[in-house]
Amino acid sequence: MNSLLKKFAILVVLTTGCSSHQTQTIQPTEVLSAPKLQVVQAKETSIPVPSNQWLPIIKTSDGGIVSIETGSLTKVSDTVSFWSQVNYPAGSNITVSRSYAVASCNNGDYRLYWIATAGAQGQILQNNKVDIASHALPGSIPGTTLQYACNPALQVQAAQAQINQVQLETLARNNQTSAEAINEAMRIGAGMFK
């Protein structure tokens, strides 16, 4: 892998907020498919296959969406293992990236064990095991991601906020449709009196 892609992969890793897990070998039997990256099968179960129960938790300043995968998230004592995903805004060279991490909920240390990224044209840019250690600072995207992964109450709040947003969008669409219907009725009514 060229050095530019390595630097980008580390940047993607740092923006996802994932942590580490002691895992030796795992290789997908199939590549990830874009734009929805999916690990199809794994030879070992130390890194779980995401169950695609993605919970959006952060909207980045550039319009990206950071999610954690709650179906395979596990927490034992102060250690959490989870997949995170970043959906990049339209026009980005990267469509989506995923990473699997294990982290300490107490001190923010984490280690990434798998990274997968898909490009805007659907090509797989990276899909492999890694071993990258880092630290999630409070208030950063990795820090906030780790905070949600470690705290089930925040996950419930994020899920409720997502439901509320869908309800607001539905209400706005319904109101727009109603307003359009009223405008059309008024236009037809005005035509009747000409």
C-alpha contacts under 8 A as a table, 3 or more apart, distances in Angstrom:
res1	aa1	res2	aa2	distance
1	M	5	L	6.50
1	M	6	K	6.62
2	N	5	L	5.52
2	N	6	K	6.37
3	S	6	K	4.94
3	S	7	K	6.11
4	L	7	K	5.13
4	L	8	F	6.17
5	L	8	F	4.93
5	L	9	A	5.97
6	K	9	A	5.01
6	K	10	I	6.23
7	K	10	I	5.19
7	K	11	L	6.23
8	F	11	L	4.91
8	F	12	V	6.11
9	A	12	V	4.99
9	A	13	V	6.03
9	A	115	I	7.74
9	A	126	Q	8.00
10	I	13	V	4.89
10	I	14	L	6.11
11	L	14	L	5.10
11	L	15	T	6.25
12	V	15	T	5.16
12	V	16	T	6.29
12	V	97	S	7.24
13	V	16	T	5.34
13	V	17	G	6.90
13	V	18	C	7.07
13	V	99	S	6.83
13	V	112	L	7.36
13	V	115	I	7.33
14	L	17	G	5.81
14	L	18	C	7.58
14	L	134	S	7.80
14	L	142	P	6.44
15	T	141	I	5.87
15	T	142	P	5.77
16	T	66	V	6.95
16	T	84	S	6.07
16	T	85	Q	6.55
16	T	86	V	6.46
16	T	98	R	7.64
16	T	99	S	7.09
16	T	141	I	6.87
16	T	142	P	5.66
16	T	145	T	7.22
17	G	84	S	7.31
17	G	136	A	6.63
17	G	141	I	6.19
17	G	142	P	3.07
17	G	143	G	6.26
17	G	144	T	7.55
17	G	145	T	5.33
17	G	146	L	6.08
18	C	82	F	7.15
18	C	83	W	7.04
18	C	84	S	6.34
18	C	99	S	6.49
18	C	100	Y	6.16
18	C	101	A	4.44
18	C	102	V	6.70
18	C	103	A	7.10
18	C	110	Y	6.53
18	C	111	R	6.96
18	C	112	L	5.99
18	C	142	P	6.65
18	C	145	T	7.45
18	C	146	L	6.93
19	S	80	V	7.99
19	S	81	S	7.13
19	S	82	F	7.80
19	S	100	Y	7.10
19	S	101	A	3.59
19	S	102	V	3.88
19	S	103	A	4.15
19	S	104	S	7.71
19	S	109	D	6.91
19	S	110	Y	3.39
19	S	111	R	4.04
19	S	112	L	5.03
19	S	113	Y	7.98
19	S	133	A	7.52
19	S	134	S	7.61
19	S	146	L	7.92
20	S	81	S	7.29
20	S	100	Y	7.41
20	S	101	A	4.10
20	S	102	V	3.27
20	S	103	A	5.40
20	S	110	Y	4.71
20	S	111	R	2.73
20	S	112	L	4.44
20	S	113	Y	5.99
20	S	131	D	7.72
20	S	132	I	7.61
20	S	133	A	6.88
21	H	81	S	6.80
21	H	101	A	5.91
21	H	102	V	4.31
21	H	103	A	7.44
21	H	111	R	6.22
21	H	112	L	7.07
21	H	113	Y	6.46
23	T	26	I	7.90
23	T	46	S	6.07
23	T	47	I	7.24
23	T	113	Y	7.28
25	T	44	E	7.30
25	T	129	K	7.72
26	I	42	A	6.30
26	I	43	K	5.98
26	I	44	E	5.62
26	I	46	S	7.71
26	I	47	I	7.27
26	I	129	K	7.07
27	Q	42	A	5.90
27	Q	43	K	6.25
27	Q	44	E	7.89
27	Q	128	N	7.29
27	Q	129	K	7.51
28	P	31	V	6.53
28	P	39	V	6.40
28	P	40	V	6.71
28	P	41	Q	5.44
28	P	42	A	4.75
28	P	43	K	6.80
29	T	40	V	7.05
29	T	41	Q	5.67
29	T	42	A	6.30
29	T	43	K	7.31
30	E	39	V	7.31
30	E	40	V	6.06
30	E	41	Q	6.90
31	V	39	V	7.00
31	V	40	V	7.50
31	V	124	I	7.85
31	V	127	N	7.14
32	L	37	L	5.09
32	L	38	Q	5.08
32	L	39	V	5.58
32	L	40	V	7.23
32	L	116	A	7.48
32	L	124	I	6.87
32	L	127	N	6.98
33	S	36	K	6.17
33	S	37	L	4.99
33	S	38	Q	6.01
33	S	118	A	7.87
33	S	122	G	7.58
33	S	124	I	7.38
34	A	37	L	5.17
34	A	95	T	7.97
34	A	96	V	7.85
34	A	118	A	5.72
34	A	119	G	7.75
34	A	122	G	4.91
34	A	123	Q	6.82
34	A	124	I	7.07
35	P	95	T	6.31
35	P	96	V	6.55
35	P	118	A	6.50
35	P	119	G	7.94
35	P	120	A	7.89
35	P	122	G	5.91
36	K	96	V	7.27
37	L	96	V	7.24
37	L	97	S	7.62
37	L	98	R	7.46
37	L	116	A	7.50
37	L	117	T	7.61
37	L	118	A	7.21
38	Q	50	P	7.36
39	V	42	A	7.46
39	V	49	V	5.90
39	V	50	P	7.06
40	V	49	V	7.15
41	Q	49	V	6.85
42	A	45	T	6.64
42	A	47	I	7.83
42	A	48	P	7.75
42	A	49	V	7.03
44	E	47	I	7.15
45	T	48	P	5.64
47	I	100	Y	7.53
48	P	72	S	6.48
49	V	72	S	7.42
50	P	53	Q	7.66
50	P	69	E	6.66
50	P	71	G	7.02
50	P	72	S	5.94
50	P	83	W	6.92
51	S	69	E	7.31
51	S	71	G	5.45
51	S	72	S	6.36
52	N	69	E	6.44
52	N	71	G	7.14
53	Q	69	E	5.32
53	Q	70	T	5.69
53	Q	71	G	5.45
54	W	67	S	5.79
54	W	68	I	5.56
54	W	69	E	4.42
54	W	70	T	6.36
54	W	71	G	7.96
55	L	67	S	5.08
55	L	68	I	5.38
55	L	69	E	6.18
55	L	70	T	6.80
55	L	155	Q	7.67
55	L	158	A	7.33
55	L	159	A	6.69
56	P	59	K	7.96
56	P	65	I	6.53
56	P	66	V	5.81
56	P	67	S	4.07
56	P	68	I	6.67
56	P	158	A	7.14
56	P	159	A	7.85
56	P	162	Q	7.54
57	I	65	I	7.53
57	I	66	V	5.94
57	I	67	S	5.37
57	I	68	I	7.22
57	I	145	T	7.31
57	I	148	Y	7.45
57	I	155	Q	7.92
57	I	158	A	5.95
58	I	65	I	5.84
58	I	66	V	5.08
58	I	67	S	6.95
58	I	141	I	7.76
58	I	144	T	7.95
58	I	145	T	7.70
59	K	63	G	6.04
59	K	64	G	5.67
59	K	65	I	4.66
59	K	66	V	6.33
60	T	63	G	5.25
60	T	64	G	5.04
60	T	65	I	6.22
60	T	66	V	7.47
61	S	64	G	7.33
62	D	89	P	7.11
63	G	88	Y	7.14
63	G	89	P	5.48
64	G	86	V	6.66
64	G	87	N	5.51
64	G	88	Y	4.46
64	G	89	P	5.10
65	I	86	V	5.60
65	I	87	N	5.13
65	I	88	Y	6.64
65	I	89	P	8.00
66	V	84	S	7.14
66	V	85	Q	5.67
66	V	86	V	4.52
66	V	87	N	6.54
66	V	145	T	7.77
67	S	84	S	5.61
67	S	85	Q	5.14
67	S	86	V	6.44
67	S	145	T	7.89
68	I	82	F	7.09
68	I	83	W	5.91
68	I	84	S	4.39
68	I	85	Q	6.29
68	I	145	T	7.42
68	I	149	A	7.02
69	E	72	S	6.35
69	E	73	L	6.38
69	E	82	F	6.60
69	E	83	W	5.39
69	E	84	S	6.08
69	E	85	Q	7.78
70	T	73	L	5.01
70	T	82	F	7.61
72	S	82	F	6.49
72	S	83	W	7.51
73	L	80	V	7.19
73	L	81	S	5.70
73	L	82	F	4.51
73	L	83	W	7.09
73	L	149	A	7.58
74	T	80	V	5.68
74	T	81	S	5.30
74	T	82	F	6.64
75	K	78	D	7.00
75	K	79	T	5.64
75	K	80	V	4.26
75	K	81	S	6.39
75	K	150	C	7.31
76	V	79	T	5.38
76	V	80	V	6.45
78	D	104	S	5.76
78	D	105	C	5.15
78	D	106	N	6.27
78	D	150	C	7.94
79	T	102	V	6.86
79	T	103	A	5.58
79	T	104	S	4.71
79	T	105	C	5.89
80	V	102	V	5.58
80	V	103	A	5.38
80	V	104	S	6.53
80	V	105	C	6.85
80	V	149	A	6.97
80	V	150	C	6.31
81	S	100	Y	7.43
81	S	101	A	5.65
81	S	102	V	4.24
81	S	103	A	6.49
82	F	100	Y	5.71
82	F	101	A	5.62
82	F	102	V	6.57
82	F	149	A	7.28
83	W	98	R	6.80
83	W	99	S	5.56
83	W	100	Y	4.34
83	W	101	A	6.40
84	S	98	R	5.61
84	S	99	S	5.52
84	S	100	Y	6.49
85	Q	96	V	7.01
85	Q	97	S	5.60
85	Q	98	R	4.36
85	Q	99	S	6.61
86	V	96	V	5.55
86	V	97	S	5.28
86	V	98	R	6.50
87	N	95	T	6.07
87	N	96	V	4.55
87	N	97	S	6.79
88	Y	92	S	6.35
88	Y	94	I	6.48
88	Y	95	T	5.29
88	Y	96	V	5.88
89	P	92	S	6.01
89	P	95	T	7.43
90	A	95	T	7.69
91	G	120	A	7.80
92	S	95	T	6.56
92	S	120	A	6.79
93	N	119	G	5.71
93	N	120	A	5.18
94	I	97	S	7.49
94	I	117	T	7.09
94	I	118	A	5.92
94	I	119	G	4.30
94	I	120	A	5.29
95	T	117	T	7.67
95	T	118	A	5.73
95	T	119	G	5.31
95	T	120	A	5.05
95	T	122	G	7.85
96	V	117	T	5.80
96	V	118	A	5.56
96	V	119	G	7.31
97	S	115	I	7.30
97	S	116	A	5.56
97	S	117	T	4.14
97	S	118	A	6.40
98	R	114	W	7.95
98	R	115	I	5.73
98	R	116	A	5.15
98	R	117	T	6.34
99	S	112	L	6.79
99	S	113	Y	7.32
99	S	114	W	5.26
99	S	115	I	4.39
99	S	116	A	6.33
100	Y	112	L	5.80
100	Y	113	Y	5.63
100	Y	114	W	5.07
100	Y	115	I	6.74
101	A	110	Y	6.74
101	A	111	R	5.56
101	A	112	L	4.34
101	A	113	Y	5.77
101	A	114	W	7.37
102	V	110	Y	5.66
102	V	111	R	5.62
102	V	112	L	6.73
102	V	113	Y	7.99
103	A	108	G	6.54
103	A	109	D	5.68
103	A	110	Y	4.04
103	A	111	R	6.45
103	A	146	L	7.52
104	S	107	N	5.76
104	S	108	G	5.41
104	S	109	D	5.49
104	S	110	Y	6.33
105	C	108	G	5.82
105	C	109	D	7.96
105	C	146	L	7.17
105	C	147	Q	7.42
105	C	150	C	5.82
108	G	135	H	5.49
108	G	136	A	4.98
108	G	137	L	6.91
108	G	143	G	7.05
108	G	146	L	7.37
109	D	133	A	7.53
109	D	134	S	5.99
109	D	135	H	4.37
109	D	136	A	6.28
110	Y	133	A	5.83
110	Y	134	S	5.49
110	Y	135	H	5.82
110	Y	136	A	7.21
111	R	131	D	6.61
111	R	132	I	5.38
111	R	133	A	4.23
111	R	134	S	6.17
112	L	115	I	7.61
112	L	130	V	6.52
112	L	131	D	5.67
112	L	132	I	5.12
112	L	133	A	6.43
113	Y	129	K	5.57
113	Y	130	V	4.76
113	Y	131	D	5.09
113	Y	132	I	6.95
114	W	127	N	7.44
114	W	128	N	5.76
114	W	129	K	4.43
114	W	130	V	5.32
114	W	131	D	7.71
115	I	126	Q	6.71
115	I	127	N	5.76
115	I	128	N	5.83
115	I	129	K	6.57
115	I	130	V	6.82
116	A	124	I	7.62
116	A	125	L	7.37
116	A	126	Q	4.91
116	A	127	N	4.10
116	A	128	N	6.54
117	T	124	I	6.06
117	T	125	L	5.40
117	T	126	Q	5.10
117	T	127	N	6.57
118	A	122	G	5.94
118	A	123	Q	5.56
118	A	124	I	4.50
118	A	125	L	5.41
118	A	126	Q	7.16
119	G	122	G	5.29
119	G	123	Q	5.21
119	G	124	I	6.29
119	G	125	L	6.28
120	A	123	Q	7.30
124	I	127	N	7.01
136	A	140	S	7.05
136	A	142	P	5.16
136	A	143	G	4.51
136	A	146	L	7.44
137	L	140	S	5.60
137	L	142	P	7.01
137	L	143	G	5.02
138	P	143	G	4.73
138	P	144	T	6.68
139	G	143	G	5.72
139	G	144	T	5.87
140	S	143	G	4.92
140	S	144	T	6.02
141	I	144	T	5.19
141	I	145	T	6.02
142	P	145	T	5.03
142	P	146	L	6.07
143	G	146	L	5.16
143	G	147	Q	6.12
144	T	147	Q	4.90
144	T	148	Y	6.36
145	T	148	Y	5.30
145	T	149	A	6.24
146	L	149	A	4.94
146	L	150	C	6.04
147	Q	150	C	5.30
147	Q	151	N	6.14
148	Y	151	N	5.22
148	Y	152	P	7.05
148	Y	154	L	5.59
148	Y	155	Q	5.93
149	A	152	P	7.16
149	A	155	Q	7.46
151	N	154	L	5.53
151	N	155	Q	6.72
152	P	155	Q	4.93
152	P	156	V	6.38
153	A	156	V	5.15
153	A	157	Q	6.36
154	L	157	Q	4.93
154	L	158	A	6.09
155	Q	158	A	5.05
155	Q	159	A	6.13
156	V	159	A	5.07
156	V	160	Q	6.15
157	Q	160	Q	5.06
157	Q	161	A	6.05
158	A	161	A	4.99
158	A	162	Q	6.12
159	A	162	Q	5.05
159	A	163	I	6.31
160	Q	163	I	5.03
160	Q	164	N	6.10
161	A	164	N	4.95
161	A	165	Q	6.09
162	Q	165	Q	5.09
162	Q	166	V	6.31
163	I	166	V	5.18
163	I	167	Q	6.23
164	N	167	Q	5.02
164	N	168	L	6.12
165	Q	168	L	5.02
165	Q	169	E	6.12
166	V	169	E	5.10
166	V	170	T	6.09
167	Q	170	T	5.05
167	Q	171	L	6.07
168	L	171	L	5.01
168	L	172	A	6.04
169	E	172	A	5.03
169	E	173	R	6.14
170	T	173	R	5.09
170	T	174	N	6.08
171	L	174	N	5.01
171	L	175	N	5.97
172	A	175	N	5.04
172	A	176	Q	6.01
173	R	176	Q	5.02
173	R	177	T	6.07
174	N	177	T	5.03
174	N	178	S	6.04
175	N	178	S	4.97
175	N	179	A	5.97
176	Q	179	A	5.02
176	Q	180	E	6.06
177	T	180	E	5.06
177	T	181	A	6.14
178	S	181	A	5.01
178	S	182	I	6.17
179	A	182	I	5.07
179	A	183	N	6.09
180	E	183	N	5.02
180	E	184	E	6.11
181	A	184	E	5.09
181	A	185	A	6.11
182	I	185	A	5.04
182	I	186	M	6.08
183	N	186	M	5.12
183	N	187	R	6.13
184	E	187	R	5.00
184	E	188	I	6.15
185	A	188	I	5.11
185	A	189	G	5.97
186	M	189	G	4.91
186	M	190	A	5.94
187	R	190	A	5.15
187	R	191	G	6.26
188	I	191	G	5.11
188	I	192	M	6.50
189	G	192	M	5.18
189	G	193	F	7.00
190	A	193	F	5.54
190	A	194	K	6.98
191	G	194	K	5.51
